[in-house]
Amino acid sequence: MKTNIKYSIFDLILSIIVLSISLIGFIVLVTACHFWGSVGYFIFFLIATIMLLHSIKNIQWIDITDGYITVHCPFGIIRRVRLNQIKKAFKTNAVIYSIKMLSARRPHIVLCIKKSVAKAGVDDAYNGKKKPYIIIPYSTETEVLICTEYKKLCGEELIIK
């Protein structure tokens, strides 16, 4: 089981800070009877809540069992793919956090379900239901685990370029 918690912790902490600031501002303005200020801070609180839920969804872990690779998040299963459905695999430096032009990149393994996925088509380091690939934080043990499970199931080598 491989997780990306160390990559998504910064976003989670930032979301919690923004949520607490907006909640404090909302409570202060409601008790002071400032209607429009409290409405503004309530909208800010709702946006911060959505941002927190998005950052919690980005905490993901990968499980490889019984010939399936499953991507989980705290809200449930994101994607479950049979290992023999993998068409190609490659390594890339994916964006884990980005603010405008400043971005942090880390090495990841991309397991493509479609052959048409290019390295430039991988936009960030988090899995989604509609993305035609599964992205996993890179380590040599993860690479060896994926290659051995793929060889057991399919009988041929998975070449990660």
DSSP file with accessible surface (Angstrom, degrees, kcal/mol):
  #  RESIDUE AA STRUCTURE BP1 BP2  ACC     N-H-->O    O-->H-N    N-H-->O    O-->H-N    TCO  KAPPA ALPHA  PHI   PSI    X-CA   Y-CA   Z-CA
    1    1 A M              0   0  163      0, 0.0     2,-0.4     0, 0.0    62,-0.2   0.000 360.0 360.0 360.0 124.3    0.0    0.0    0.0
    2    2 A K  E     -A   62   0A  47     60,-1.7    60,-3.0   140,-0.0     2,-0.3  -0.943 360.0-168.6-117.2 135.7    1.5    3.3   -1.1
    3    3 A T  E     -A   61   0A  59     -2,-0.4    58,-0.2    58,-0.2     3,-0.2  -0.840  24.7-151.2-124.0 159.6    0.2    6.7    0.0
    4    4 A N    >>  +     0   0    7     56,-2.0     4,-1.5    -2,-0.3     3,-1.2  -0.029  56.0 124.6-114.5  28.6    0.7   10.3   -1.0
    5    5 A I  H 3>  +     0   0   69      1,-0.3     4,-1.1     2,-0.2    -1,-0.1   0.865  69.3  57.7 -60.7 -36.2    0.0   11.9    2.4
    6    6 A K  H 34 S+     0   0  144      1,-0.2     4,-0.3     2,-0.2    -1,-0.3   0.768 108.8  47.2 -70.2 -19.9    3.3   13.7    2.5
    7    7 A Y  H <4 S+     0   0   31     -3,-1.2     4,-0.3     1,-0.1    -1,-0.2   0.783 116.4  41.4 -87.1 -28.6    2.5   15.5   -0.8
    8    8 A S  H  X S+     0   0    0     -4,-1.5     4,-1.9     1,-0.2    -2,-0.2   0.478  90.0  87.6 -99.5  -0.2   -1.0   16.5    0.2
    9    9 A I  H  X S+     0   0   71     -4,-1.1     4,-2.7     1,-0.2     5,-0.2   0.877  85.2  55.0 -68.9 -36.0   -0.4   17.6    3.8
   10   10 A F  H  > S+     0   0  117     -4,-0.3     4,-2.4     1,-0.2    -1,-0.2   0.937 109.9  46.2 -62.5 -45.1    0.6   21.2    2.9
   11   11 A D  H  > S+     0   0   24     -4,-0.3     4,-2.2     2,-0.2    -1,-0.2   0.892 112.8  51.1 -64.0 -38.6   -2.7   21.7    1.0
   12   12 A L  H  X S+     0   0   29     -4,-1.9     4,-2.2     2,-0.2    -2,-0.2   0.933 111.0  46.7 -66.0 -44.9   -4.6   20.1    3.9
   13   13 A I  H  X S+     0   0   89     -4,-2.7     4,-2.4     2,-0.2    -2,-0.2   0.920 112.0  51.0 -64.7 -42.6   -3.0   22.4    6.5
   14   14 A L  H  X S+     0   0   60     -4,-2.4     4,-2.4    -5,-0.2    -1,-0.2   0.918 110.2  50.2 -61.2 -41.0   -3.5   25.5    4.4
   15   15 A S  H  X S+     0   0    0     -4,-2.2     4,-2.5     1,-0.2    -1,-0.2   0.899 109.7  50.2 -64.8 -40.2   -7.2   24.5    4.0
   16   16 A I  H  X S+     0   0   87     -4,-2.2     4,-2.5     2,-0.2    -1,-0.2   0.910 110.8  49.6 -66.2 -39.6   -7.7   24.0    7.7
   17   17 A I  H  X S+     0   0   83     -4,-2.4     4,-2.4     2,-0.2    -2,-0.2   0.943 112.8  45.9 -64.2 -46.8   -6.1   27.4    8.4
   18   18 A V  H  X S+     0   0   33     -4,-2.4     4,-2.4     1,-0.2     5,-0.2   0.909 112.7  51.5 -64.1 -39.6   -8.3   29.2    5.9
   19   19 A L  H  X S+     0   0   35     -4,-2.5     4,-2.3    29,-0.2    -1,-0.2   0.923 110.9  47.4 -63.3 -42.6  -11.4   27.4    7.2
   20   20 A S  H  X S+     0   0   52     -4,-2.5     4,-2.5     2,-0.2     5,-0.2   0.905 111.7  50.2 -68.8 -37.9  -10.6   28.4   10.8
   21   21 A I  H  X S+     0   0   90     -4,-2.4     4,-2.5     1,-0.2    -1,-0.2   0.929 112.6  46.7 -64.3 -43.5  -10.0   32.0    9.9
   22   22 A S  H  X S+     0   0    0     -4,-2.4     4,-2.3     2,-0.2    23,-0.2   0.889 112.4  50.1 -67.8 -35.9  -13.2   32.2    8.0
   23   23 A L  H  X S+     0   0   71     -4,-2.3     4,-2.5    -5,-0.2     5,-0.2   0.924 111.3  48.2 -67.7 -42.2  -15.2   30.6   10.8
   24   24 A I  H  X S+     0   0  107     -4,-2.5     4,-2.6     1,-0.2     5,-0.2   0.931 112.7  48.7 -63.0 -44.7  -13.7   33.0   13.4
   25   25 A G  H  X S+     0   0   13     -4,-2.5     4,-2.3    -5,-0.2    -2,-0.2   0.906 111.4  50.0 -62.3 -40.6  -14.5   36.0   11.2
   26   26 A F  H  X S+     0   0   53     -4,-2.3     4,-2.2    15,-0.2    -2,-0.2   0.937 112.2  46.7 -63.3 -45.7  -18.1   34.7   10.6
   27   27 A I  H  X S+     0   0   89     -4,-2.5     4,-2.3     1,-0.2    -2,-0.2   0.923 112.8  49.5 -64.8 -42.6  -18.7   34.2   14.4
   28   28 A V  H  X S+     0   0   83     -4,-2.6     4,-1.5     1,-0.2    -1,-0.2   0.929 113.6  45.6 -63.3 -43.6  -17.3   37.6   15.3
   29   29 A L  H  <>S+     0   0   39     -4,-2.3     5,-2.3    -5,-0.2     9,-0.3   0.832 111.2  52.5 -72.8 -30.0  -19.4   39.4   12.7
   30   30 A V  H ><5S+     0   0   69     -4,-2.2     3,-1.1    -5,-0.2    -1,-0.2   0.924 111.1  46.7 -69.0 -42.9  -22.6   37.6   13.6
   31   31 A T  H 3<5S+     0   0  107     -4,-2.3    -2,-0.2     1,-0.3    -1,-0.2   0.799 111.4  52.0 -69.7 -25.8  -22.2   38.4   17.3
   32   32 A A  T 3<5S-     0   0   52     -4,-1.5    -1,-0.3    -5,-0.2    -2,-0.2   0.424 112.3-123.5 -87.2  -0.2  -21.4   42.1   16.4
   33   33 A C  T < 5 +     0   0  114     -3,-1.1     2,-0.9     1,-0.2    -3,-0.2   0.845  57.8 150.0  62.0  38.2  -24.6   42.1   14.3
   34   34 A H     >< -     0   0  108     -5,-2.3     4,-2.2     1,-0.2    -1,-0.2  -0.855  24.3-172.7 -98.1 100.8  -22.9   43.1   11.0
   35   35 A F  H  > S+     0   0  131     -2,-0.9     4,-2.2     1,-0.2    -1,-0.2   0.943  78.0  41.0 -64.6 -53.6  -25.2   41.5    8.5
   36   36 A W  H  > S+     0   0  197      1,-0.2     4,-2.3     2,-0.2    -1,-0.2   0.874 115.7  51.1 -69.6 -33.4  -23.3   42.1    5.2
   37   37 A G  H  > S+     0   0   31      2,-0.2     4,-2.5     1,-0.2    -1,-0.2   0.916 111.0  48.2 -66.1 -40.6  -20.0   41.3    6.8
   38   38 A S  H  X S+     0   0   14     -4,-2.2     4,-2.0    -9,-0.3    -2,-0.2   0.869 110.3  52.1 -69.3 -33.8  -21.3   38.1    8.2
   39   39 A V  H  X S+     0   0   45     -4,-2.2     4,-2.2     2,-0.2    -2,-0.2   0.931 110.8  48.7 -65.3 -42.5  -22.8   37.1    4.8
   40   40 A G  H  X S+     0   0   39     -4,-2.3     4,-2.2     1,-0.2    -2,-0.2   0.927 113.2  45.9 -62.1 -45.1  -19.4   37.8    3.2
   41   41 A Y  H  X S+     0   0   88     -4,-2.5     4,-2.4     2,-0.2   -15,-0.2   0.826 109.1  56.2 -69.9 -28.7  -17.6   35.7    5.7
   42   42 A F  H  X S+     0   0   86     -4,-2.0     4,-2.3     2,-0.2    -2,-0.2   0.922 108.5  47.3 -67.0 -40.4  -20.2   32.9    5.4
   43   43 A I  H  X S+     0   0   91     -4,-2.2     4,-2.3     2,-0.2    -2,-0.2   0.918 112.2  50.3 -64.2 -41.4  -19.5   32.8    1.7
   44   44 A F  H  X S+     0   0   83     -4,-2.2     4,-2.4     1,-0.2    -2,-0.2   0.901 109.4  52.2 -61.5 -39.4  -15.8   32.7    2.5
   45   45 A F  H  X S+     0   0   47     -4,-2.4     4,-2.2   -23,-0.2    -2,-0.2   0.901 108.3  50.0 -64.2 -42.0  -16.5   29.9    4.9
   46   46 A L  H  X S+     0   0   81     -4,-2.3     4,-2.2     2,-0.2    -2,-0.2   0.918 111.2  48.6 -64.0 -42.6  -18.4   27.9    2.3
   47   47 A I  H  X S+     0   0  103     -4,-2.3     4,-2.4     1,-0.2    -2,-0.2   0.917 111.6  50.0 -63.3 -41.1  -15.5   28.3   -0.2
   48   48 A A  H  X S+     0   0    1     -4,-2.4     4,-2.3     2,-0.2   -29,-0.2   0.873 108.6  52.9 -65.2 -35.4  -13.0   27.2    2.5
   49   49 A T  H  X S+     0   0   41     -4,-2.2     4,-2.5     2,-0.2    -1,-0.2   0.922 109.7  47.7 -65.8 -43.4  -15.1   24.2    3.3
   50   50 A I  H  X S+     0   0  117     -4,-2.2     4,-2.3     2,-0.2    -2,-0.2   0.911 111.4  51.4 -63.0 -40.1  -15.1   23.1   -0.4
   51   51 A M  H  X S+     0   0   63     -4,-2.4     4,-2.2     1,-0.2    -2,-0.2   0.906 109.9  49.8 -64.0 -38.7  -11.4   23.7   -0.5
   52   52 A L  H  X S+     0   0   28     -4,-2.3     4,-2.2     2,-0.2    -2,-0.2   0.925 110.1  49.6 -66.7 -43.3  -10.9   21.5    2.6
   53   53 A L  H  X S+     0   0   85     -4,-2.5     4,-2.2     1,-0.2    -2,-0.2   0.897 110.7  51.0 -62.8 -38.3  -13.1   18.7    1.1
   54   54 A H  H  X S+     0   0   95     -4,-2.3     4,-1.3     2,-0.2    -1,-0.2   0.908 110.5  48.2 -65.6 -40.8  -11.0   18.8   -2.1
   55   55 A S  H  < S+     0   0    1     -4,-2.2     4,-0.2     1,-0.2    -2,-0.2   0.859 110.6  51.2 -70.9 -31.1   -7.7   18.6   -0.2
   56   56 A I  H >< S+     0   0   44     -4,-2.2     3,-1.5     1,-0.2    -1,-0.2   0.898 106.8  54.6 -69.3 -37.4   -9.1   15.6    1.8
   57   57 A K  H 3< S+     0   0   76     -4,-2.2    -1,-0.2     1,-0.3    -2,-0.2   0.820  99.4  62.9 -64.7 -27.0  -10.0   13.9   -1.4
   58   58 A N  T 3< S+     0   0    8     -4,-1.3     2,-0.8    -5,-0.1    -1,-0.3   0.550  77.2  96.5 -78.6  -5.1   -6.4   14.3   -2.6
   59   59 A I    <   +     0   0   22     -3,-1.5     2,-0.3    -4,-0.2   -54,-0.1  -0.773  62.0 166.5 -82.0 111.2   -5.2   12.1    0.2
   60   60 A Q        -     0   0    2     -2,-0.8   -56,-2.0    13,-0.2     2,-0.3  -0.922  26.7-166.6-131.4 153.0   -4.9    8.8   -1.7
   61   61 A W  E     -AB   3  72A  74     11,-1.9    11,-3.1    -2,-0.3     2,-0.4  -0.983  14.8-138.7-139.8 152.0   -3.5    5.4   -1.2
   62   62 A I  E     -AB   2  71A   9    -60,-3.0   -60,-1.7    -2,-0.3     2,-0.4  -0.896  13.3-169.6-114.8 137.8   -2.9    2.6   -3.7
   63   63 A D  E     - B   0  70A  52      7,-2.6     7,-3.0    -2,-0.4     2,-0.6  -0.994   6.0-162.4-128.8 130.6   -3.5   -1.1   -3.0
   64   64 A I  E     + B   0  69A  22     -2,-0.4     2,-0.3     5,-0.2     5,-0.2  -0.935  32.1 139.9-116.7 107.2   -2.4   -4.0   -5.3
   65   65 A T  E >   + B   0  68A  56      3,-1.9     3,-2.2    -2,-0.6    -2,-0.1  -0.997  60.4   4.0-146.3 146.8   -4.2   -7.3   -4.6
   66   66 A D  T 3  S-     0   0  141     -2,-0.3     3,-0.1     1,-0.3    -1,-0.1   0.791 127.6 -55.2  53.6  34.3   -5.7  -10.1   -6.6
   67   67 A G  T 3  S+     0   0    7      1,-0.3    16,-2.9    15,-0.1     2,-0.4   0.561 116.1 108.3  80.4   6.3   -4.6   -8.7  -10.0
   68   68 A Y  E <   -BC  65  82A  76     -3,-2.2    -3,-1.9    14,-0.3     2,-0.5  -0.915  57.4-150.0-116.7 144.9   -6.3   -5.3   -9.4
   69   69 A I  E     -BC  64  81A   0     12,-3.1    12,-2.5    -2,-0.4     2,-0.4  -0.969  22.3-168.6-110.3 122.3   -4.8   -1.9   -8.6
   70   70 A T  E     -BC  63  80A   1     -7,-3.0    -7,-2.6    -2,-0.5     2,-0.6  -0.958  13.4-154.2-119.5 131.8   -7.2    0.1   -6.5
   71   71 A V  E     -BC  62  79A   0      8,-3.1     7,-2.9    -2,-0.4     8,-1.3  -0.922  20.3-172.2-105.8 121.9   -6.9    3.8   -5.7
   72   72 A H  E     -BC  61  77A  41    -11,-3.1   -11,-1.9    -2,-0.6     5,-0.2  -0.782  11.9-179.1-111.6 155.6   -8.6    4.8   -2.4
   73   73 A C  E >   - C   0  76A  10      3,-2.6     3,-2.0    -2,-0.3   -13,-0.2  -0.887  49.7 -92.4-138.3 171.2   -9.4    8.1   -0.8
   74   74 A P  T 3  S+     0   0   67      0, 0.0   -17,-0.1     0, 0.0     3,-0.1   0.753 125.9  53.6 -60.2 -19.3  -11.0    8.9    2.6
   75   75 A F  T 3  S-     0   0  124      1,-0.3     2,-0.3   -19,-0.1   -18,-0.1   0.478 123.4 -84.0 -93.4  -3.1  -14.4    9.2    0.8
   76   76 A G  E <  S-C   73   0A  35     -3,-2.0    -3,-2.6     0, 0.0     2,-0.4  -0.922  73.4 -16.8 138.8-161.0  -14.2    5.8   -0.9
   77   77 A I  E     -C   72   0A  89     -2,-0.3    -5,-0.2    -5,-0.2     3,-0.1  -0.684  42.6-174.3 -85.2 129.5  -12.7    4.1   -4.0
   78   78 A I  E     -     0   0A  19     -7,-2.9     2,-0.3    -2,-0.4    -6,-0.2   0.900  69.3  -9.8 -85.8 -47.6  -11.6    6.4   -6.8
   79   79 A R  E     -C   71   0A  51     -8,-1.3    -8,-3.1     2,-0.0     2,-0.4  -0.994  50.3-164.4-155.6 145.5  -10.7    3.8   -9.3
   80   80 A R  E     +C   70   0A 127     -2,-0.3     2,-0.4   -10,-0.2   -10,-0.2  -0.981  19.8 174.2-134.4 120.0  -10.2    0.0   -9.6
   81   81 A V  E     -C   69   0A   6    -12,-2.5   -12,-3.1    -2,-0.4     2,-0.2  -0.973  32.0-121.2-131.5 137.8   -8.4   -1.4  -12.7
   82   82 A R  E >   -C   68   0A  77     -2,-0.4     3,-1.8   -14,-0.2   -14,-0.3  -0.556  26.9-126.4 -73.1 140.6   -7.2   -4.8  -13.6
   83   83 A L  G >  S+     0   0    0    -16,-2.9     3,-1.4     1,-0.3    -1,-0.1   0.814 107.1  61.8 -63.1 -28.6   -3.5   -5.0  -14.1
   84   84 A N  G 3  S+     0   0   78    -17,-0.3    -1,-0.3     1,-0.3   -16,-0.1   0.574  91.8  68.3 -77.0  -4.2   -3.8   -6.5  -17.5
   85   85 A Q  G <  S+     0   0   90     -3,-1.8     2,-0.4    29,-0.0    -1,-0.3   0.525  72.9 110.1 -85.4  -6.1   -5.7   -3.4  -18.7
   86   86 A I    <   -     0   0    7     -3,-1.4    27,-0.2    -4,-0.2     3,-0.1  -0.582  44.1-178.4 -74.2 122.3   -2.5   -1.3  -18.4
   87   87 A K        -     0   0  110     25,-2.6     2,-0.3    -2,-0.4    -1,-0.2   0.818  63.5  -8.0 -91.1 -39.2   -1.3   -0.4  -21.9
   88   88 A K  E     -D  112   0B  70     24,-1.1    24,-2.9    26,-0.1     2,-0.3  -0.985  57.0-155.1-154.3 163.2    1.8    1.5  -21.1
   89   89 A A  E     +De 111 160B   4     70,-0.6    72,-1.8    -2,-0.3     2,-0.3  -0.996  16.9 164.4-142.6 143.0    3.7    2.9  -18.1
   90   90 A F  E     -D  110   0B  10     20,-1.9    20,-3.2    -2,-0.3     2,-0.4  -0.971  32.3-114.5-151.8 165.8    6.2    5.7  -17.7
   91   91 A K  E     +D  109   0B  71     70,-2.4     2,-0.3    -2,-0.3    18,-0.2  -0.829  38.1 164.0-103.0 144.5    7.9    7.9  -15.1
   92   92 A T  E     -D  108   0B  29     16,-2.4    16,-2.8    -2,-0.4     2,-0.9  -0.977  43.6-110.8-151.7 160.7    7.3   11.6  -14.9
   93   93 A N  E     -D  107   0B  94     -2,-0.3     2,-0.2    14,-0.2    -2,-0.0  -0.867  44.7-166.2 -94.2 105.8    7.7   14.6  -12.6
   94   94 A A  E     -D  106   0B   2     12,-2.1    12,-2.1    -2,-0.9     2,-0.5  -0.625  24.6-105.6 -97.5 153.9    4.1   15.5  -11.7
   95   95 A V  E     +D  105   0B  22     28,-0.3    30,-2.1    -2,-0.2    10,-0.2  -0.629  34.3 174.6 -79.5 122.1    2.9   18.7  -10.0
   96   96 A I  E    S+     0   0B  15      8,-2.9     2,-0.3    -2,-0.5    -1,-0.2   0.718  72.7   9.0 -97.7 -27.0    2.0   18.1   -6.4
   97   97 A Y  E     -D  104   0B  55      7,-1.2     7,-2.9   -87,-0.0     2,-0.4  -0.964  67.4-177.7-154.1 138.4    1.3   21.7   -5.5
   98   98 A S  E     -D  103   0B  65     -2,-0.3     2,-0.4     5,-0.2     5,-0.2  -0.996  15.1-178.3-144.3 133.5    1.0   24.8   -7.6
   99   99 A I  E >  S-D  102   0B  92      3,-3.1     3,-2.4    -2,-0.4     2,-0.1  -0.956  71.9 -59.4-128.3 109.4    0.4   28.5   -7.0
  100  100 A K  T 3  S-     0   0  196     -2,-0.4    -1,-0.0     1,-0.3     0, 0.0  -0.313 122.4 -13.3  52.2-115.8    0.3   30.4  -10.3
  101  101 A M  T 3  S+     0   0  180     -2,-0.1     2,-0.6    -3,-0.1    -1,-0.3   0.549 119.4  90.8 -92.2  -8.0    3.7   29.8  -12.0
  102  102 A L  E <   +D   99   0B 134     -3,-2.4    -3,-3.1     2,-0.0     2,-0.4  -0.800  56.2 165.7 -90.0 119.4    5.3   28.3   -8.9
  103  103 A S  E     -D   98   0B  50     -2,-0.6     2,-0.5    -5,-0.2    -5,-0.2  -0.985  32.4-139.5-137.9 149.0    4.9   24.6   -8.7
  104  104 A A  E     -D   97   0B  33     -7,-2.9    -8,-2.9    -2,-0.4    -7,-1.2  -0.916  24.3-166.6-105.3 129.7    6.4   21.7   -6.8
  105  105 A R  E     +D   95   0B 130     -2,-0.5   -10,-0.2   -10,-0.2   -12,-0.1  -0.927   9.3 179.8-120.8 145.4    7.1   18.5   -8.7
  106  106 A R  E     -D   94   0B 110    -12,-2.1   -12,-2.1    -2,-0.4     2,-0.1  -0.968  38.0 -92.2-138.5 153.3    8.0   15.0   -7.6
  107  107 A P  E     +D   93   0B  57      0, 0.0    31,-2.1     0, 0.0     2,-0.3  -0.426  48.9 173.1 -70.4 138.2    8.7   11.8   -9.5
  108  108 A H  E     -DF  92 137B   1    -16,-2.8   -16,-2.4    29,-0.3     2,-0.5  -0.961  31.8-124.6-140.0 156.4    5.7    9.5  -10.1
  109  109 A I  E     -DF  91 136B   0     27,-3.1    27,-2.6    -2,-0.3     2,-0.5  -0.900  24.1-156.0-101.2 130.7    4.8    6.3  -12.0
  110  110 A V  E     -DF  90 135B   0    -20,-3.2   -20,-1.9    -2,-0.5     2,-0.7  -0.941   4.5-163.9-111.6 121.8    2.0    6.7  -14.5
  111  111 A L  E     -DF  89 134B   1     23,-3.1    23,-2.2    -2,-0.5     2,-0.4  -0.917  17.2-150.9-105.3 110.0    0.1    3.5  -15.5
  112  112 A C  E     -DF  88 133B   0    -24,-2.9   -25,-2.6    -2,-0.7   -24,-1.1  -0.657  21.6-169.7 -90.4 135.7   -1.9    4.3  -18.6
  113  113 A I  S    S+     0   0   41     19,-2.4     2,-0.4    -2,-0.4    20,-0.2   0.724  83.2  46.6 -88.6 -25.8   -5.2    2.6  -19.4
  114  114 A K  S >  S-     0   0  124     18,-1.0     3,-1.0     1,-0.1   -26,-0.1  -0.908  77.6-137.8-114.8 146.2   -5.1    4.1  -22.9
  115  115 A K  T 3  S+     0   0  151     -2,-0.4    -1,-0.1     1,-0.2    -3,-0.0   0.701  96.0  72.5 -72.5 -18.6   -2.1    4.1  -25.2
  116  116 A S  T 3   +     0   0  104      2,-0.0     2,-0.3    -3,-0.0    -1,-0.2   0.508  68.2 111.9 -80.3  -0.7   -2.8    7.7  -26.3
  117  117 A V    <   -     0   0   12     -3,-1.0     2,-0.2    15,-0.1    -5,-0.1  -0.575  49.8-165.9 -77.1 128.5   -1.7    9.3  -23.0
  118  118 A A    >   -     0   0   53     -2,-0.3     3,-1.1     1,-0.1     4,-0.4  -0.690  34.9-108.2-107.5 165.6    1.5   11.3  -23.3
  119  119 A K  G >  S+     0   0  114      1,-0.3     3,-1.1    -2,-0.2    -1,-0.1   0.864 121.4  55.5 -60.6 -34.6    3.7   12.6  -20.6
  120  120 A A  G 3  S+     0   0  100      1,-0.2    -1,-0.3     3,-0.0    -3,-0.0   0.716  97.5  65.0 -70.7 -18.8    2.5   16.1  -21.3
  121  121 A G  G <  S+     0   0   47     -3,-1.1     2,-0.8     2,-0.0    -1,-0.2   0.586  76.9  94.3 -80.9  -9.2   -1.1   14.9  -20.7
  122  122 A V    <   +     0   0   18     -3,-1.1   -27,-0.2    -4,-0.4     3,-0.1  -0.741  52.4 177.4 -85.9 109.6   -0.5   14.2  -17.0
  123  123 A D        -     0   0  101     -2,-0.8   -28,-0.3     1,-0.2     2,-0.3   0.874  55.3  -3.3 -89.1 -37.8   -1.6   17.4  -15.3
  124  124 A D        -     0   0   46      2,-0.2   -28,-0.2   -30,-0.1    -1,-0.2  -0.901  69.2-102.1-147.9 178.7   -1.2   16.7  -11.6
  125  125 A A  S    S+     0   0    3    -30,-2.1     2,-0.4    -2,-0.3   -29,-0.1   0.161  87.7  91.4 -92.8  18.3   -0.1   14.0   -9.1
  126  126 A Y  S    S-     0   0   12    -31,-0.2    -2,-0.2    10,-0.1     2,-0.1  -0.918  71.4-123.7-119.9 142.7   -3.6   13.1   -8.0
  127  127 A N        -     0   0    6     -2,-0.4     2,-0.3     8,-0.2     7,-0.1  -0.460  27.0-175.5 -80.2 152.8   -6.0   10.4   -9.4
  128  128 A G    >   -     0   0   14      5,-0.4     3,-0.6    -2,-0.1     5,-0.2  -0.958  35.9-115.9-142.8 162.3   -9.4   11.1  -10.7
  129  129 A K  T 3  S+     0   0  150     -2,-0.3    -1,-0.1     1,-0.2    -2,-0.0   0.848 114.0  43.8 -68.0 -33.9  -12.3    9.0  -12.0
  130  130 A K  T 3  S+     0   0  204      2,-0.0    -1,-0.2    -3,-0.0    -3,-0.0   0.500  88.1 105.2 -93.8  -3.0  -12.3   10.5  -15.4
  131  131 A K    <   -     0   0   40     -3,-0.6    -3,-0.1     2,-0.1    -9,-0.0  -0.594  69.2-137.0 -79.7 138.9   -8.5   10.4  -16.0
  132  132 A P  S    S+     0   0   42      0, 0.0   -19,-2.4     0, 0.0   -18,-1.0   0.088  80.5  51.2 -84.1  26.5   -7.2    7.7  -18.3
  133  133 A Y  E    S-F  112   0B   6    -21,-0.2     2,-0.4    -5,-0.2    -5,-0.4  -0.969  71.3-129.3-151.6 165.6   -4.3    6.8  -16.0
  134  134 A I  E     -F  111   0B   3    -23,-2.2   -23,-3.1    -2,-0.3     2,-0.4  -0.991  24.2-157.0-119.5 130.1   -3.3    5.9  -12.5
  135  135 A I  E     -F  110   0B   2     -2,-0.4   -25,-0.2   -25,-0.2    -8,-0.2  -0.920  11.1-177.4-114.4 133.7   -0.5    7.9  -10.9
  136  136 A I  E     -F  109   0B   1    -27,-2.6   -27,-3.1    -2,-0.4   -10,-0.1  -0.988  35.4-103.4-130.2 136.4    1.6    6.6   -8.0
  137  137 A P  E     -F  108   0B   7      0, 0.0   -29,-0.3     0, 0.0     2,-0.2  -0.361  49.7-111.9 -58.0 136.0    4.4    8.3   -6.1
  138  138 A Y        +     0   0   63    -31,-2.1     2,-0.3     4,-0.1     3,-0.1  -0.504  51.6 143.0 -80.5 135.3    7.7    6.8   -7.3
  139  139 A S     >  -     0   0   24     -2,-0.2     4,-2.3     1,-0.1     5,-0.2  -0.929  55.4-115.8-154.6 157.7    9.9    4.6   -5.2
  140  140 A T  H  > S+     0   0   96     -2,-0.3     4,-2.5     1,-0.2     5,-0.2   0.885 116.2  53.8 -65.2 -35.4   12.0    1.6   -6.3
  141  141 A E  H  > S+     0   0  139      2,-0.2     4,-2.3     1,-0.2    -1,-0.2   0.887 108.8  49.1 -67.4 -35.5   10.0   -0.8   -4.1
  142  142 A T  H  > S+     0   0   10      2,-0.2     4,-2.6     1,-0.2     5,-0.2   0.918 111.1  49.9 -67.1 -42.2    6.7    0.4   -5.7
  143  143 A E  H  X S+     0   0   41     -4,-2.3     4,-2.4     2,-0.2    -2,-0.2   0.931 112.8  46.3 -62.1 -44.0    8.2   -0.1   -9.2
  144  144 A V  H  X S+     0   0   90     -4,-2.5     4,-2.6     2,-0.2     5,-0.2   0.916 112.1  51.6 -65.2 -41.3    9.4   -3.6   -8.3
  145  145 A L  H  X S+     0   0   69     -4,-2.3     4,-2.4     2,-0.2     5,-0.2   0.937 112.0  45.5 -61.9 -46.3    6.0   -4.4   -6.8
  146  146 A I  H  X S+     0   0    0     -4,-2.6     4,-2.4     1,-0.2    -1,-0.2   0.928 114.1  48.8 -64.4 -43.8    4.0   -3.3   -9.8
  147  147 A C  H  X S+     0   0   26     -4,-2.4     4,-2.3    -5,-0.2    -2,-0.2   0.903 113.1  46.6 -65.8 -39.7    6.4   -5.1  -12.2
  148  148 A T  H  X S+     0   0   64     -4,-2.6     4,-2.3     2,-0.2    -1,-0.2   0.916 113.7  47.6 -70.3 -40.6    6.2   -8.4  -10.3
  149  149 A E  H  X S+     0   0   37     -4,-2.4     4,-1.9    -5,-0.2     5,-0.2   0.893 113.0  49.6 -65.2 -38.3    2.4   -8.3   -9.9
  150  150 A Y  H  X>S+     0   0   18     -4,-2.4     4,-3.1    -5,-0.2     5,-0.5   0.908 111.0  49.1 -66.5 -40.9    2.1   -7.5  -13.6
  151  151 A K  H  X5S+     0   0  102     -4,-2.3     4,-1.7     1,-0.2    -2,-0.2   0.893 110.3  51.5 -66.9 -37.6    4.4  -10.4  -14.5
  152  152 A K  H  <5S+     0   0  155     -4,-2.3    -1,-0.2    -5,-0.2    -2,-0.2   0.914 118.9  36.2 -62.5 -41.9    2.5  -12.8  -12.3
  153  153 A L  H  <5S+     0   0   58     -4,-1.9    -2,-0.2    -5,-0.2    -3,-0.2   0.925 131.6  24.7 -80.8 -45.5   -0.9  -11.8  -13.9
  154  154 A C  H  <5S-     0   0   43     -4,-3.1    -3,-0.2     2,-0.2    -2,-0.2   0.669  91.1-130.5 -98.5 -20.6    0.1  -11.3  -17.5
  155  155 A G  S  <<S+     0   0   60     -4,-1.7     2,-0.3    -5,-0.5    -4,-0.2   0.547  76.4  86.7  82.6   5.5    3.2  -13.4  -17.9
  156  156 A E  S    S-     0   0  118     -6,-0.4    -1,-0.3     0, 0.0    -2,-0.2  -0.907  83.2 -91.3-135.0 163.8    5.2  -10.6  -19.5
  157  157 A E        -     0   0  111     -2,-0.3     2,-0.6    -3,-0.1    -9,-0.1  -0.476  25.7-140.2 -76.2 142.0    7.4   -7.8  -18.4
  158  158 A L        -     0   0   12    -11,-0.2     2,-0.7    -2,-0.2    -7,-0.1  -0.923  18.8-152.5 -97.5 117.5    6.0   -4.3  -17.7
  159  159 A I        -     0   0  121     -2,-0.6     2,-0.8   -12,-0.0   -70,-0.6  -0.831   5.1-161.3 -96.9 117.4    8.5   -1.8  -19.0
  160  160 A I  B      e   89   0B  18     -2,-0.7   -70,-0.3   -72,-0.1   -49,-0.0  -0.873 360.0 360.0 -99.3 110.3    8.3    1.5  -17.2
  161  161 A K              0   0  172    -72,-1.8   -70,-2.4    -2,-0.8   -73,-0.0  -0.489 360.0 360.0 -85.2 360.0   10.1    4.1  -19.3
